[in-house]
Amino acid sequence: MSEFRITHEIHEVHPDIREKLTAATIDAINESSARSAEDAALVLRHRLGEIGVNMSEEACLAAIERIRSGKSLRFEIERDDSDGAE
């Protein structure tokens, strides 16, 4: 997966969440540049937790591998449609 989705509701409460995610990801990558991808993913997961974002170990590993392969991450904002359909 190349995009990490942020629900619209989270973005409304935290309009700077995209910037925080980007900064936390860059910090984690810089801190863990000499570590294995698995260790770097744990650092990223911890950094994201510090700003209140929970991401699975698998998603963090995918993000690290994507960045290390020279690709970029995009944080997309989407609406949570689960509330309206019953």
PyMOL commands that set and color helices and strands:
alter all, ss='L'
color gray80, all
select helices_A, chain A and resi 8-13+17-31+37-50+57-68
alter helices_A, ss='H'
color red, helices_A
select strands_A, chain A and resi 3-7+74-78
alter strands_A, ss='S'
color yellow, strands_A
deselect
rebuild
show_as cartoon
